[in-house]
């Protein structure tokens, strides 16, 4: 059960970081498109990690 809690905690941290990066990318869109693209790329990578964590959490819940 601790593993599920750890996964959930990691998921929350990643999601908060994802939201910050997306907001940063949006705010930079008009002034510096290169930095905006970098922030968006980092956010996409985090979203990929989030999706993998959700899959892992689902697998753990099904096996419990």
C-alpha positions as CSV (number, residue, x, y, z in Angstrom):
1,X,0.0,0.0,0.0
2,X,2.9,2.3,0.6
3,X,4.0,2.0,-3.0
4,X,0.6,3.3,-4.2
5,X,1.0,6.3,-1.8
6,X,4.5,6.9,-3.1
7,X,3.3,6.8,-6.7
8,X,0.4,9.2,-5.9
9,X,2.8,11.7,-4.2
10,X,5.2,11.6,-7.2
11,X,2.2,12.0,-9.5
12,X,1.1,15.2,-7.7
13,X,4.6,16.7,-7.8
14,X,4.9,16.0,-11.5
15,X,1.5,17.4,-12.3
16,X,2.3,20.6,-10.4
17,X,5.5,21.0,-12.2
18,X,3.7,20.3,-15.5
19,X,1.2,23.1,-14.8
20,X,4.0,25.5,-14.1
21,X,5.8,24.6,-17.3
22,X,2.7,25.0,-19.4
23,X,1.9,28.3,-17.9
24,X,5.4,29.5,-18.5
25,X,5.3,28.3,-22.1
26,X,2.0,30.2,-22.6
27,X,3.4,33.4,-21.0
28,X,6.6,33.3,-23.1
29,X,4.8,32.6,-26.4
30,X,4.6,36.3,-27.3
31,X,8.1,37.4,-26.1
32,X,10.5,34.5,-26.6
33,X,9.2,31.7,-28.7
34,X,12.4,29.6,-28.3
35,X,12.0,29.5,-24.5
36,X,8.3,28.9,-24.9
37,X,9.1,25.8,-27.0
38,X,11.6,24.5,-24.5
39,X,9.1,24.9,-21.7
40,X,6.5,23.1,-23.7
41,X,8.9,20.3,-24.6
42,X,9.7,19.8,-20.9
43,X,6.0,19.8,-20.1
44,X,5.4,17.1,-22.7
45,X,8.1,15.0,-21.3
46,X,6.6,15.3,-17.8
47,X,3.2,14.4,-19.2
48,X,4.6,11.3,-20.6
49,X,6.0,10.4,-17.2
50,X,2.6,11.2,-15.6
51,X,0.9,8.8,-18.1
52,X,3.4,6.0,-17.2
53,X,2.8,6.6,-13.5
54,X,-1.0,6.4,-14.0
55,X,-0.5,3.1,-15.7
56,X,1.7,1.9,-12.9
57,X,-0.8,3.0,-10.3
58,X,-3.6,1.2,-12.1
59,X,-1.6,-2.0,-12.3
60,X,-0.8,-1.9,-8.6
61,X,-4.5,-1.3,-7.7
62,X,-5.6,-4.2,-9.9
63,X,-3.2,-6.6,-8.3
64,X,-4.0,-5.5,-4.7
